[in-house]
Amino acid sequence: TLSGPNPVDWQMNDFIILTTTDYLVSHSELLQVVDPGDGITLTVKGADGKGLKFPHNASTFDVAGRIPKGRTGLTDLTSVDTRAAVGLLSRSIRIVSEGAQNKDPKEVPNAISSPTSSDTNRYFGGHMVIRQGFKQLQLQGVELYQLGQGGKIGHYPIHFHMTRKVPANTFVKDCSIWDSFTRWIVLHATQGVLLARNVGYRSIGHGYFLEDGTETDNQLYANLGVSALAAVDDTANNRKIPGILVAKPNANPIAPTVPFRTDSQHPTIFWFMNGWNDVEYNMAAGAEACGVCYWYVTGSN
């Protein structure tokens, strides 16, 4: 069972994500509600039909008296919140891919291994792109499942592509983006978007990505990001999805050339290249590299 201080209206068979509270990305758990109870105490099951596999911290960490003498003026915190987060993935409005199939291997460059008919190698999903000149974009309460196209730049579940200054009240709120083949939400050369209370779970490469440094005046409030995974050949990347930005890899295939190989080797849940954005109350859990990265030096895609 899971218990919380505030009631929720989650339903039978809804999928939720419970974040890891240790150093292992794999300890975030995908669960399903089997009894919503009173909305405060829920009964859930894991993928194997059983309960939780791993311990999850449910209390804050007291730092009172733990700060060395002479350094007490550095912070007014008395505790640090290390509790697990729980995010709802299910929505009544769904945008999904057709079984995550890769029907044309030629469409996916730089594959780690040649796509086959097996489920583990399918990573060619749908994607949404918003371009300059739209009248209005308001997306709220939508589930986006198995979207994005592995190995293809510019093909993400939600992609604001060079929209410049967007119309007033442009937002993506209360959505879930999960089991994504490449990223969750990308803002590229875009100003003025509100991203609020979204849940991203399991992305190959960066999660919430502000791309090239021209993104300003965007607002990211209370978004949850869980499990940004590297595009390498390991068990976490079970579909063998290739990363983007690796069309011309270095002579040394494991050379950590930042920022050009970050999607494949150093995935970040929140990536920014400009500080002129408002970022509050977000949470990152279970990144294989960084929870948040501010990359302010000269960079390009």
Disulfide bonds with the S-S distance in Angstrom:
none
